[in-house]
Amino acid sequence: MSIIEPITLTVAELAARWQQSEAEILASGLPMYFYFDGLVFEFGDKWHRLHGELQEARNLESQQARQSTVDLDIQRQNLHRRGLLKLTQWEAPLDDDALAALYAEQEHLLQDIKRLQALLKERNEERQRHVRNGLLRAAPRTLRDIAAQGRSGFPNFAFMPASTGADEKISAGAVVALEDGFPAKTSLSAADLVISMHDIRAKEE
């Protein structure tokens, strides 16, 4: 009866296989992986990462506030022209050119708001296409912390492992930023790590 070899081994399983301690396995230099279910972005992808839209969101908020002011000014000027409203002492009646300029600003604001809203909607939709449910390679610092302290704070960054997926968005070995993991974990320990059988066999040869 044939036994199908597992794709990965845990640190404890490899320690038993090699008759070593878990500390020795952690210090072996082998690539180690942990499971992650959440959003993964290339480190340099500032636009799609958390708060990457901050400037655009602020611009949208500013433009919407200005649009409300312009809309109200136009409405009040038109009511004043029709004799239906008396302007306050802080308002001056606008001539045709000034009112036309206000209408032009209103149109520009509407177009800019529409553009920013579409841009932010597209960004949000694109973020959801960066979901990863699988293994990521732990960074050396993460492994050092686990070896020294028994655990590491759940990492914000890791490395993308090699993948044969044709639709993979991020190249193997790239530094990636992790967001919105589910379920949320605060730390990693040796029990969360696995080692590829491919790397194990290469070390055993």
Secondary structure, 3 states (H helix, E strand, C coil): CCCCCCCEEEHHHHHHHHCCCHHHHHCCCCCCEEEEEEEEEECCCCCCCCCCCHHHHHHHHHHHHHHHHHHHHHHHHHHHHCCCCCCCCCCCCCCHHHHHHHHHHHHHHHHHHHHHHHHHHHHHHHHHHHEEEEEEECCHHHHHHHHHHCEEECCCEEECCCCCCCCCCCCCCCEEEEECCCCCCCEEEHHHEEEEHHHHHHHHC
